[in-house]
Amino acid sequence: MSWRTIPMKFPGTCIVCNKKIEVSEIALWAKGLGVKHQACAEVKQLKCLVCGGPAGCPDCEFADNCDLDKVSQMCICKKCSDTKDAFSLYQVAVIKKYPLLNLE
């Protein structure tokens, strides 16, 4: 199912953020799914603190409960978390990025 860009002829409610979409506002629509704001359609994803790559937000086990605008930016991707010394790598990355957190 593909999303189509449409000007709203009637007011609606975004299926992502549950906020109103006003008449004449440009939105995305898919038959049987509903409408959403264009901004809500953008995939937000945090960067891995260790490698700098995508943290894997769409596949994260906490994705349903995560508000990417409010959570800590100190996520780690699956590849980095599966390494033998993941915790050490994470600690080094945190101290490098946030030197004030170094309690040594």
Backbone as a printed PyTorch tensor [residue, N CA C, xyz], in Angstrom:
tensor([[[  0.8540,  -1.1720,   0.0000],
         [  0.0000,   0.0000,   0.0000],
         [  0.8980,   1.2310,   0.0000]],

        [[  0.6560,   2.1230,  -0.9210],
         [  1.4850,   3.3260,  -0.9780],
         [  0.7100,   4.5240,  -0.4340]],

        [[  1.4460,   5.4060,   0.1710],
         [  0.8800,   6.6320,   0.7120],
         [  0.8420,   7.6860,  -0.3780]],

        [[ -0.2700,   8.4050,  -0.4850],
         [ -0.4370,   9.4530,  -1.4810],
         [ -0.5200,  10.8040,  -0.7990]],

        [[  0.1230,  11.7840,  -1.3940],
         [  0.0620,  13.1490,  -0.8910],
         [ -1.2170,  13.7950,  -1.3970]],

        [[ -2.0160,  14.3080,  -0.4610],
         [ -3.3030,  14.9200,  -0.8300],
         [ -3.5240,  16.2110,  -0.0360]],

        [[ -4.2510,  17.1700,  -0.6160],
         [ -4.7310,  18.2980,   0.1900],
         [ -6.0130,  17.8370,   0.8870]],

        [[ -6.1180,  18.0770,   2.1610],
         [ -7.2810,  17.6020,   2.9240],
         [ -8.5420,  18.3600,   2.5160]],

        [[ -9.5890,  17.6250,   2.1480],
         [-10.8760,  18.2210,   1.8080],
         [-11.7600,  18.3220,   3.0470]],

        [[-11.4710,  17.4780,   4.0400],
         [-12.2120,  17.4500,   5.3000],
         [-11.2010,  17.3700,   6.4330]],

        [[-11.5460,  17.8300,   7.6230],
         [-10.6110,  17.6910,   8.7350],
         [-10.4360,  16.2110,   9.0710]],

        [[ -9.2640,  15.8710,   9.5500],
         [ -8.9830,  14.4870,   9.9080],
         [ -8.0810,  14.4160,  11.1270]],

        [[ -7.7600,  13.2000,  11.5160],
         [ -6.8770,  12.9690,  12.6590],
         [ -5.7100,  12.1070,  12.2050]],

        [[ -4.5100,  12.5450,  12.5230],
         [ -3.2910,  11.8230,  12.1500],
         [ -3.2260,  10.4890,  12.8940]],

        [[ -2.9650,   9.4070,  12.1650],
         [ -2.9000,   8.0850,  12.7890],
         [ -1.6010,   7.8820,  13.5740]],

        [[ -0.6400,   8.7880,  13.4200],
         [  0.6340,   8.6720,  14.1420],
         [  0.6020,   9.4630,  15.4470]],

        [[  0.2590,  10.7540,  15.3600],
         [  0.3260,  11.6220,  16.5440],
         [ -1.0380,  11.9250,  17.1620]],

        [[ -2.1190,  11.5090,  16.5040],
         [ -3.4920,  11.7340,  16.9640],
         [ -3.8910,  13.2050,  17.0470]],

        [[ -3.1690,  14.0800,  16.3470],
         [ -3.5230,  15.4960,  16.2980],
         [ -4.3330,  15.7670,  15.0380]],

        [[ -5.0640,  16.8820,  15.0560],
         [ -5.9210,  17.2200,  13.9200],
         [ -5.1080,  17.5840,  12.6830]],

        [[ -5.6590,  17.2460,  11.5420],
         [ -5.1510,  17.6930,  10.2510],
         [ -6.2750,  18.5460,   9.6730]],

        [[ -5.9630,  19.8080,   9.4250],
         [ -6.9820,  20.7740,   9.0150],
         [ -7.2870,  20.6960,   7.5160]],

        [[ -8.4260,  21.2440,   7.1250],
         [ -8.8220,  21.3490,   5.7210],
         [ -7.7590,  22.1500,   4.9730]],

        [[ -7.4250,  21.7260,   3.7820],
         [ -6.4210,  22.3240,   2.8870],
         [ -4.9760,  22.0020,   3.2690]],

        [[ -4.7600,  21.4050,   4.4400],
         [ -3.4010,  21.0050,   4.8260],
         [ -2.9840,  19.8060,   3.9740]],

        [[ -1.7290,  19.7680,   3.5820],
         [ -1.2200,  18.6420,   2.8000],
         [ -0.9190,  17.4920,   3.7660]],

        [[ -1.4320,  16.3140,   3.4470],
         [ -1.2500,  15.1370,   4.2970],
         [ -0.9640,  13.9200,   3.4250]],

        [[ -0.6760,  12.8200,   4.0620],
         [ -0.4750,  11.5520,   3.3660],
         [ -1.6570,  10.6490,   3.6790]],

        [[ -2.1850,   9.9960,   2.6550],
         [ -3.3590,   9.1430,   2.7970],
         [ -3.0960,   7.7860,   2.1680]],

        [[ -3.5910,   6.7410,   2.8120],
         [ -3.5610,   5.3880,   2.2520],
         [ -4.9220,   4.7490,   2.5100]],

        [[ -5.4910,   4.1910,   1.4710],
         [ -6.8110,   3.5750,   1.5620],
         [ -6.8100,   2.4880,   2.6400]],

        [[ -7.7760,   2.5770,   3.5260],
         [ -7.9140,   1.5920,   4.5840],
         [ -7.0380,   1.8490,   5.8030]],

        [[ -6.0680,   2.7720,   5.6730],
         [ -5.1800,   3.0580,   6.8010],
         [ -5.4840,   4.4090,   7.4350]],

        [[ -5.7610,   5.3980,   6.6320],
         [ -6.0710,   6.7170,   7.1510],
         [ -5.1190,   7.7720,   6.6330]],

        [[ -4.9780,   8.8510,   7.4210],
         [ -4.1340,   9.9830,   7.0230],
         [ -3.1040,  10.2630,   8.1090]],

        [[ -2.0090,  10.8930,   7.6790],
         [ -0.9960,  11.3200,   8.6420],
         [ -0.3090,  12.5660,   8.1120]],

        [[  0.2260,  13.3610,   9.0380],
         [  0.9910,  14.5490,   8.6680],
         [  2.2250,  14.1230,   7.8900]],

        [[  2.7020,  14.9920,   7.0180],
         [  3.9360,  14.6860,   6.2960],
         [  5.0990,  14.5450,   7.2650]],

        [[  5.1540,  15.3930,   8.2770],
         [  6.2370,  15.3310,   9.2600],
         [  6.1900,  14.0240,  10.0530]],

        [[  4.9980,  13.5130,  10.3020],
         [  4.8580,  12.2600,  11.0510],
         [  5.2970,  11.0530,  10.2330]],

        [[  5.3790,  11.2270,   8.9280],
         [  5.7740,  10.1290,   8.0520],
         [  7.2830,   9.9410,   8.0030]],

        [[  8.0160,  10.9760,   8.4200],
         [  9.4710,  10.8810,   8.3920],
         [  9.9280,   9.8710,   9.4390]],

        [[ 10.8190,   8.9800,   9.0440],
         [ 11.3420,   7.9860,   9.9690],
         [ 12.4430,   8.6260,  10.7970]],

        [[ 12.2090,   8.7050,  12.0890],
         [ 13.2080,   9.2530,  12.9890],
         [ 14.0430,   8.0940,  13.5100]],

        [[ 15.3270,   8.3180,  13.6200],
         [ 16.1920,   7.2640,  14.1010],
         [ 17.3950,   7.8710,  14.8120]],

        [[ 17.6990,   7.3220,  15.9500],
         [ 18.8570,   7.7740,  16.7010],
         [ 20.1210,   7.1740,  16.1060]],

        [[ 21.2520,   7.7880,  16.4140],
         [ 22.5390,   7.2570,  15.9800],
         [ 23.1250,   6.4270,  17.1050]],

        [[ 23.8340,   5.3780,  16.7300],
         [ 24.5330,   4.5460,  17.7000],
         [ 25.6530,   5.3770,  18.3210]],

        [[ 25.7250,   5.3750,  19.6300],
         [ 26.7420,   6.1520,  20.3280],
         [ 28.1420,   5.6090,  20.0600]],

        [[ 28.2530,   4.3130,  19.7910],
         [ 29.5590,   3.6770,  19.6000],
         [ 30.0920,   3.8800,  18.1830]],

        [[ 29.3060,   3.4960,  17.1600],
         [ 29.8130,   3.5270,  15.7840],
         [ 29.3060,   4.7230,  14.9670]],

        [[ 28.2670,   5.3880,  15.4450],
         [ 27.7150,   6.5330,  14.7220],
         [ 26.7150,   6.1670,  13.6450]],

        [[ 26.5100,   4.8860,  13.4200],
         [ 25.5380,   4.4300,  12.4290],
         [ 24.1240,   4.4830,  12.9890]],

        [[ 23.1210,   4.0930,  12.1950],
         [ 21.7430,   4.0840,  12.6850],
         [ 21.5960,   3.1090,  13.8550]],

        [[ 20.8480,   3.5200,  14.8720],
         [ 20.6710,   2.6820,  16.0630],
         [ 19.6610,   1.5610,  15.8430]],

        [[ 18.9160,   1.6070,  14.7490],
         [ 17.9460,   0.5390,  14.4720],
         [ 16.5920,   0.7850,  15.1090]],

        [[ 16.2050,   2.0340,  15.2480],
         [ 14.9590,   2.3890,  15.9200],
         [ 13.7150,   1.6650,  15.3850]],

        [[ 13.5410,   1.5290,  14.0620],
         [ 12.3260,   0.8460,  13.5960],
         [ 12.2380,  -0.6090,  14.0570]],

        [[ 13.3670,  -1.2500,  14.3340],
         [ 13.3750,  -2.6480,  14.7500],
         [ 13.5990,  -2.8280,  16.2510]],

        [[ 13.6750,  -1.7360,  16.9890],
         [ 13.9700,  -1.7850,  18.4220],
         [ 12.8250,  -2.4370,  19.1910]],

        [[ 13.1660,  -3.2220,  20.2080],
         [ 12.1480,  -3.8800,  21.0200],
         [ 11.3170,  -2.8870,  21.8320]],

        [[ 11.8190,  -1.6710,  22.0030],
         [ 11.1140,  -0.6480,  22.7710],
         [ 10.4250,   0.3830,  21.8740]],

        [[ 10.3870,   0.1590,  20.5720],
         [  9.8700,   1.1420,  19.6180],
         [  8.4420,   1.5860,  19.9370]],

        [[  7.6070,   0.6870,  20.4190],
         [  6.2080,   1.0400,  20.7000],
         [  6.0760,   2.0100,  21.8700]],

        [[  7.0500,   1.9970,  22.7740],
         [  6.9760,   2.8360,  23.9740],
         [  7.9610,   4.0030,  23.9500]],

        [[  8.6320,   4.2040,  22.8360],
         [  9.7160,   5.1790,  22.7680],
         [  9.2660,   6.4670,  22.0840]],

        [[  9.5450,   7.5960,  22.7220],
         [  9.3150,   8.8960,  22.1120],
         [ 10.6900,   9.4530,  21.7620]],

        [[ 11.0790,   9.3590,  20.4970],
         [ 12.4340,   9.7160,  20.0760],
         [ 12.8020,  11.1670,  20.3510]],

        [[ 11.8060,  12.0280,  20.5220],
         [ 12.0980,  13.4240,  20.8230],
         [ 12.4350,  13.6320,  22.2990]],

        [[ 12.1210,  12.6450,  23.1360],
         [ 12.2990,  12.8120,  24.5760],
         [ 13.3200,  11.8590,  25.2000]],

        [[ 13.6720,  10.7840,  24.5150],
         [ 14.5590,   9.7910,  25.1250],
         [ 16.0170,  10.2130,  25.0670]],

        [[ 16.8250,   9.5240,  25.8280],
         [ 18.2640,   9.7430,  25.8200],
         [ 18.8080,   9.4610,  24.4270]],

        [[ 19.8120,  10.2010,  24.0300],
         [ 20.4350,  10.0090,  22.7230],
         [ 21.5760,   8.9940,  22.8040]],

        [[ 21.6740,   8.2640,  23.8960],
         [ 22.7850,   7.3420,  24.1070],
         [ 22.3890,   5.8980,  23.8030]],

        [[ 21.8760,   5.6520,  22.6070],
         [ 21.5060,   4.3020,  22.1890],
         [ 22.6970,   3.5970,  21.5440]],

        [[ 22.5730,   2.2880,  21.4220],
         [ 23.6030,   1.4640,  20.7890],
         [ 22.9170,   0.5490,  19.7800]],

        [[ 23.5420,   0.3510,  18.6270],
         [ 22.9410,  -0.4940,  17.5910],
         [ 23.1400,  -1.9700,  17.9320]],

        [[ 22.4010,  -2.8050,  17.2460],
         [ 22.4510,  -4.2630,  17.4730],
         [ 23.8480,  -4.8120,  17.2010]],

        [[ 24.4760,  -4.3360,  16.1230],
         [ 25.8130,  -4.8360,  15.7640],
         [ 26.8180,  -4.5570,  16.8790]],

        [[ 26.8090,  -3.3330,  17.3920],
         [ 27.7460,  -2.9740,  18.4620],
         [ 27.4030,  -3.6780,  19.7730]],

        [[ 26.1080,  -3.8350,  20.0510],
         [ 25.7140,  -4.4840,  21.3080],
         [ 26.0210,  -5.9790,  21.3080]],

        [[ 26.1750,  -6.5610,  20.1240],
         [ 26.4840,  -7.9960,  20.0370],
         [ 27.9810,  -8.2960,  20.1110]],

        [[ 28.8230,  -7.2420,  20.1480],
         [ 30.2590,  -7.4880,  20.2420],
         [ 30.6260,  -7.9630,  21.6420]],

        [[ 31.7590,  -8.6390,  21.7340],
         [ 32.2110,  -9.2250,  23.0040],
         [ 32.4070,  -8.1670,  24.0900]],

        [[ 32.9750,  -7.0330,  23.7120],
         [ 33.2750,  -5.9820,  24.6820],
         [ 32.3390,  -4.7760,  24.5210]],

        [[ 31.0650,  -5.0440,  24.3100],
         [ 30.0830,  -3.9840,  24.0430],
         [ 30.0180,  -2.9590,  25.1690]],

        [[ 30.0180,  -3.4240,  26.4040],
         [ 29.8860,  -2.4880,  27.5170],
         [ 31.0900,  -1.5550,  27.6110]],

        [[ 32.2760,  -2.0910,  27.4090],
         [ 33.4930,  -1.2680,  27.4380],
         [ 33.4760,  -0.2360,  26.3140]],

        [[ 33.0980,  -0.6740,  25.1100],
         [ 33.0120,   0.2470,  23.9810],
         [ 31.9950,   1.3540,  24.2590]],

        [[ 30.8910,   0.9660,  24.8670],
         [ 29.8480,   1.9340,  25.1930],
         [ 30.3550,   2.9440,  26.2220]],

        [[ 31.0390,   2.4510,  27.2510],
         [ 31.5790,   3.3420,  28.2810],
         [ 32.5550,   4.3530,  27.6800]],

        [[ 33.4470,   3.8880,  26.8210],
         [ 34.4310,   4.7660,  26.1770],
         [ 33.7160,   5.8170,  25.3300]],

        [[ 32.6990,   5.4010,  24.5860],
         [ 31.9600,   6.3260,  23.7230],
         [ 31.2270,   7.3840,  24.5470]],

        [[ 30.6470,   6.9740,  25.6670],
         [ 29.9320,   7.9200,  26.5290],
         [ 30.9010,   8.9480,  27.0980]],

        [[ 32.0290,   8.4960,  27.6020],
         [ 33.0150,   9.4110,  28.1870],
         [ 33.5880,  10.3490,  27.1320]],

        [[ 33.7810,   9.8160,  25.9220],
         [ 34.3100,  10.6500,  24.8340],
         [ 33.3120,  11.7440,  24.4450]],

        [[ 32.0380,  11.3720,  24.3560],
         [ 31.0250,  12.3300,  23.9380],
         [ 30.6050,  13.2550,  25.0770]],

        [[ 30.5870,  12.7300,  26.2930],
         [ 30.1590,  13.4970,  27.4640],
         [ 31.2390,  13.4290,  28.5430]],

        [[ 32.3410,  14.1630,  28.3900],
         [ 33.4630,  14.0650,  29.3210],
         [ 33.0970,  14.4150,  30.7610]],

        [[ 32.0550,  15.1930,  30.9830],
         [ 31.6510,  15.5240,  32.3540],
         [ 31.1280,  14.3120,  33.1140]],

        [[ 30.7560,  13.2640,  32.3950],
         [ 30.2490,  12.0510,  33.0540],
         [ 31.3710,  11.1410,  33.5480]],

        [[ 32.5870,  11.4530,  33.2280],
         [ 33.7260,  10.6370,  33.6570],
         [ 33.9380,  10.8220,  35.1430]],

        [[ 33.6590,   9.7740,  35.8950],
         [ 33.7280,   9.8400,  37.3560],
         [ 35.0340,   9.2860,  37.9100]],

        [[ 35.9930,   9.0230,  37.0750],
         [ 37.2690,   8.4750,  37.5510],
         [ 38.0880,   9.5120,  38.2500]]])
